[in-house]
Amino acid sequence: MIQTPINKEIVDGLISQLGIQDFAKATIREVKQVAALSEEKSGVEFIKMEMGIPGLPAAKVGVDAQIKALKDGIAHSYPDIQGYPELKKQASRFVKAFVGVDIAAEGCVPVCGSMQGTFASFLTCSQASKGKDTVLFIDPGFPVQKMQLQVLGVKYKTFDVYDYRGDKLRGKLESYLSEGNICAIVYSNPNNPSRVCLTENELQAIGELATKYDTVIMEDLAYFAMDFRQDLSTPFEPPYQPTVARYTDNYMLLISGSKAFSYAGERIGVVCISNKLFHRHYEELSARYEGLPFGLVFSTRMLYALSSGTSHSAQYALAEMFRAACDGEYQFRDEIRVYADRAHKLKDIFLRHGFYIVYDKDLDKPVADGFYFTIGYPGMTSGQLARELMYYGVSAICLITTGSNQEGLRVCTSFIEDNQYEILEERMQIFEVNHSH
């Protein structure tokens, strides 16, 4: 047995000290804390893969536009609750250019990142129809969205898509929808954490069922156009970002500035509500909110109550990023492609030393390389593997925290430095020797 790079007693002591009873269920922040303190105590550099924070500079075109807006005095005035008109116009263009669907500018509403977008969407959807009081997650997914529902006191159900790809997805979804209590269905595409991308057939099944059972689809596009297996970079030309919007009118697209434009710090995104859903009158919402349609309840009630709108200058930044992308001046996918390169190199190292990719396929194709990927190790549970890798100075979160039923970890590529591939290779060689039977 070769000595691990970090003394086990340090890691175990910190886990105990922080009161983490089951490391498989440790939150991202807890894993981050254990890693930071272990690094400090041991003096050994950690390879940090637990946090999904962009590791690239913010898009310059956005920064310049925001600085100009601030210098021009925009900070003194409240933004319109519906959003800066130019941002709404450019968001509508962006959806047309890269998703290939028509959503009117009025339905493109700025939010303080997709986090606020989902919170306001959950509020609106859960109040829209009597008896429809439950949100359904196609997991794995973003853990904080479930926390939002916990805060709201809204019920949710969830299933792991791992065993329900392709034709099986329709039957699984219908088993929940037929109960009549599902107000909204949530998924991310590309997926956080697995990187699986739902196919057109799967999206068609989701859309058709949404129409049949009158359920709203909340499509989280946090990793917009990050399926690097195909070229989604030419505005107004196919192929486009896959979407449920081609198959139903009951949808809200959540588009974030955080990952595609590395603009996470300014908390800016847009929720794009289909034209039909925006103007739809729900009896329950009309009774509660003076006869307003769905879209205006979302903006003039939910968002107004939450934050009275979104950072004014950040809206100028996003408007300009959208415009430049639509006009072909700003190739945002070229900047973020580095995540795919990193994932490819990291996967190679792990696979060479006995690990496997947990969510490895989109039906018959290997999953895309990108911001995240998933790893497992034969004979080890998620919690065992996460703790064990800590001894080797590698931090990642367990899939169980994302709603997955699979044993394994989510690995994030965003903070990997060029010098760390060699370090990881050395440490995983030791790992392999220590775990060879």
N, C-alpha and C positions, 0 to 999 in steps of 0.2 A: 504493500500500500504506500503510494507516494503522498507526502504531506500536501494538503490542499493549500492554495495560495493564501487563503485567509483562515486563520484559526477558527475551528468550529465553535469553540467556547465563546468567542466574541459574538458571532452571529446568534447562536442560541440564547446567550445572555440578553442580548438586545431585544430579541423577539419576546422573551419572557418579561423583560423590564417594561416593554411597551404594552403589555397585557394582551397580546395577540394569542388567542387560544387555539385557533385553527388557521395555520398559514395559508391553506387553500382558499380561505375566505377573506384574506387580508386585502384591504382596499389599495388602490393605486398609491394613495398618499402614504399609507402605512409601509408599503413595500419600498417606496422612495425614501422614507425616513430610516428604515433599517439599512438600506444601501448607503445612504449618506453618513450615518453614524459608524457603520462598519468600516467604511473607507477612512474616516477620520481616525478611528482607534487603531486600525491596522497599518495605515500609511500605504495601502495597496490600492491602486486605481481601479475603480469599478467600471464595467461596461454597462451603461444604464440603458435598459430597453423597456422600462415600465411605463414611461409617460408619453402620451400622444401629443407632444408639443411640436410645432413646426421647427425644424432645425435649419431653416434657410432665412436669409434676409427678407424683410418685407418688400413687396413689389414696389420698385422705385416710382413707377407711374402713379401709384396711389399715394405714396408719401409726398411727392411733389404737389399733387393736387390738394391734399389735405393742408399742407403748409401754406399754400397760396390762399386757400379758403380762410384759414385762421388769420393770416396777415391782412386779408381784406375785411376782417372784422366779424366773421360769421358767428363767432363764439358768443356774441352778445344776444343773439336772437334764438327763441325757441324754434325747433323744427316743426313743420306741419305734422300732425299725427298720422296723416296718410303717407308722409315721406316727401323728401325733396323731389320735385317733379322730374328733374333731369335723371335722377337715379331710377325712378319708376319707368321712365321711357327706355333707358339703357338696359334695365333688367329685362324688360319685355323683349328688346332686341337680342339680348344675350341668350334668353331661352329659345328664341326662334333660331338663332345662329348655331347653337351647340346642342340643343335638345330636339329642335325641329318641330316644335309645337307653338301654337298661337295663344298667348295669354295677354290680355289687354293690360296696359300700363297701370290702370286703376287697381288691378288685382295683385300687383307686385308691391308688397308692403315691407319696408325696412324694419329690421328687428335687431336687438342687441345680441347678435350671434344666433346660430341655430338653437342654442340652449333656450333663449327666451322665445324663439319661434315655436319650439315644441311645447313649452309651458303654456303659452297663449292658445296654441292649437288644441292641447288637451282640455283646457278650460272650455273652449268654444264647442268642441265636438261632444264632450261629456254632458253638456247642458242642452244639446240640440233636440234630442228625441226622448220622450218619456219611455222608460224601460231599457233604453240603450245606455248602460252605465259602466261598461267594461271595455278596456282597450286590449287589443291582441297584438303581441309582439311576435314577429318572425325572427327568432333568435339564432345565433348569438347576436348581441347588440351592445349598445352604449349603456353601461350600468346606471348612469345618472338619470336617464329618462324614467327609469322605474322609481328612482328616488323622488323625482318630480311628482309622480302619481301618488306616492306615499304622502308627500307634503300636501297634495290636493285632496287626499282622501278618496281617490278614484280607484276602482278595482281594475285589475289587469290579469290577463292570462298569457301564457307563453309556451312555445314549443321550439325545439331545436331543429332547424331545417336540415341538419346533417343526413337524416334518414328519409327525407321527404322531398328530394329533388325531382325535377321533371314532372311526369304525369301524376306522381304521388302527391304533389303539393296541392292540387285542386281538391282532392278528397279530404286531405287533412284540414285545409282551411274551411271547407264546407261543414265539417263536423263541429266546428266552433260557431260559424255564422248561422247555422240552422237553429241554434238555440235562441236567436233573436235579440241578444243583449249586447252585441258588439257595436260600439259607436265608431271605432277607428282601428285601423291596422297600421302598424309601424314597422319599418325595416330600413336598413341602410344599404345603398347599392352604388358603388362597391361596398362590401360589408366591412364593418369594424366589429370584430377583430380578424375575421377569417380570410378576408379578401375575396370570398366567393362573389360572383356577379350573377344575379338572376338573369336567365335567358329570356328572349322575346316570348317564347311559349309560356314560360312561368309568369311573366308580367301580364300576358294576355289572360291567363287563368285568374290572376289576382283582380284584374280590372273587371272582367265579366262578373265575377262573384261580388265585387263591390257594388256594381249596378244592381244585380239581382237582389242582394240583401240590404241595399241602401246604406252602405257603410263608407265612411271617408277613409281614403288612403293617405297617410302621411309618409311621403317618400323622402327620406333623409339623404340628400346628396352632398354630405360633408366632404366626400372624396371625389368631387365632381371631375368627370372625364379622366379618372386615374386608372382606367383599365388600359395598360400600356401594350396589350396584345393587339390592339387595333389603333389606327390613326384617327383620333377624334379631334384633330387640331384645326381643321379647315372650316372657318365660319361659313354658315349658310350652305354647306355641302355635306351629304352623308359620307361615311357613317356618323350617326349622332349618338349622344349619350342615351343608352336604353332607358325607357321610362314607362310607367303604367299609364301615363297621360294619353297614350295612343289608344287605350282600350276602355276608358271610362271617363265620365265627367266629374266623378266624385274624388277629386285629388287636391292635395296641397304639396307643392315641391319646396323643400327647405334647402336653400343654396347659401352656403357659408363662405365668407372671405378668408376663413382661418387657414385652411390647408391649401386650397388651389392657389391663393395669392399670398400665403404666409402672413396674413394680416390679423393673426389671432388676438393680439393685444388690444386692438381697437374695438373688439366685440361688435362686429358688423356682419349682417347677412340679410337675405330677403326671403320672405315666404310668398310663393307665387301660387295664388288660388285660381283654380279654373274659372273661366268666365261664367259658366252655368252655376257652379257652387257659390261663387261670390255674390250673385244676385238672388240666390235661393232663399225663400222665406220658410223657416221652420216654425211650427206653431209654438213650441216651447220658448224659443228665442224671441219671437215676436211679442209674446205675452210678457216676457221678463224685461225686454229692452225696447220698448216703445215702437214695436213694429219694424225694427231694423232687419235687413237681410244678413245672411251669414257673414259676408265679407266686412260689413261695417260694424257688426258686433265684434269681430276679431280686432279691428283697428281702433274704433272710437270708444270701445268699452274695455276690452281685455288689455290691449297695449296701453291705452290711456291710463288705466288704473295701475298698471304695473310700473311704468316708467315715463309716461307722457312722451313717448317717442324715443328716438335713437340719436346718439351723438351726431350733431349737425355736420361737423367737419368730416367725420368718418363716412358720412353719406356721399360727400363730394369725392372722397377717395375711391369708394366702390363704384360710383358712377363713371369715373374716368377709367378705372380698370376694366369695367364691362365694355365701355366705348372702344378703348384701344384694342381689346381682344376681338370685338366684332369687326373692327376696321382692319384687322390683320397687322396692326402695329406692335402688338404685345403678344408674344407666343408663350402664354403662361405654362403650357405643358412642357416646353423645353426646360424651364427652370426646375420643375418638380420631378422630372424624369430621374433625377439623382436617387430618389427613394427606391425606384425599381432596380437600379444598379446596385445599391447597397443590399437590398433584399436578396438579389441573386448571389452575391458574394457570401453573405451570412448563411444562407441556406446551404451552400456548398460546404462550408465549414462544419455545420451541424450534421449534415447527412454523412459526411466522411467519417464522423466519429460515433456513428451508431444511433443518431436521432432519426426521427421520421417527421414528415409534415402531416399534421392532423387533418385539417381541411385542405386536401391536396388537389381536388378536381372540381371543375364546373362540368358536371356530367362526364363527357369523354375528354375534356381538355384540361391540362394543368391550370391551376389558378394563376391569376396575374401576379407578377412581382410588384410590390408597392410599399405603401406606408407601414403595413403590418404583415405578419405571417404567423403561423401557429406551429409549435413543435411539441413532440412527445418523446418519451424514452421508454423502451420496452420494460414492462414489469414495474413501472413507477407511477404512482398517482400524481395528480397535479401538485398537491401540497408537498409531497416528498421531493418532486423534481424542482419546484421553486426554491425550497429551502436548501437543497443540495447545491444548486447552481450558485446560491449566495456564497457558499464556501469557496467558489471559484471566481468570485468577484463579478458575477453576472446577475442582473436583476430583471425580472419579468413578472407579469401578473398571471394568475391562474384563470383558465377558461371558464371555470364554474361561476366566477363573478360576472361574466358576460351573458349568462343564461344558457351556456352550452352544457350538454350532458357528457362531453368528451373529456378524457384525461389529457391534459396538456397545458401549454402556456401560450399567451399572446406575446409576440416579440415586436417591438416598435423600432423602426430603422432611423428615426429622425435625428438622434443625437450621436450616431456612429461617426467617429473620426477616422481618417485614413490610416493612422498608425495603429488602430485598435483591431484590425483584421488579424494582424500577426500575433497580437496578444491573445485574442480569442482562440486562434489556432493552437497556440502553446497550451492554453488552459484546457481546451477540449481534448487535447492529446492526453493530458494527465487524467481528465475525467474518464476517458475511454479505458485507460490502463487500470484505474481504480475500480471500474465497473465491469471489467472483463471476467467472465466466469470460466 
